């Protein structure tokens, strides 16, 4: 039977759902910023 230390190690090893969601949203926002920059260059 795993001890209480084992459970905390598993939780620390993988990011929480909130952290994972935040990372995905930040990557998406960065991609959108890059697309906007490229479109601005083409229009000018």
N, C-alpha and C positions, 0 to 999 in steps of 0.2 A: 504494500500500500504506500503510495507516494506521500512524503511528508509535506508540511505547509510550505517549505522552501521551494519545492518543485513547482508548485502552482504559481508563485510569484515570479520565478525564472521564466516560465512560459509566457506570462503576461508581459514581461519586460522585453522578451525577445521579439514578439510581433507587435506592430503598432496597433493602437486602438482603432476602432472604426472611424472615430472622429478625426484622428490624425491622418488616417489613410484618405478619407474623403477630402480633408483640407488640402492634402498634397495634390490630389487629382485636380481639384478646382484651381489651385495655383498654377499647375502645369497648363491647364486649359486657358486660363487668363493670359499666361505668357505667350502661348501660341496665338491667341487672338491679337495681342499687342504686336507681334511680329507680322501678322497678316496685314494689320492696319498700316504699319510702317511701309510694307512693300506696296500697298495700294496707293499710299500718299506719294511715294517715289514715282510711280507710273503716271499719276495724274499731273505731277508738276513738270 
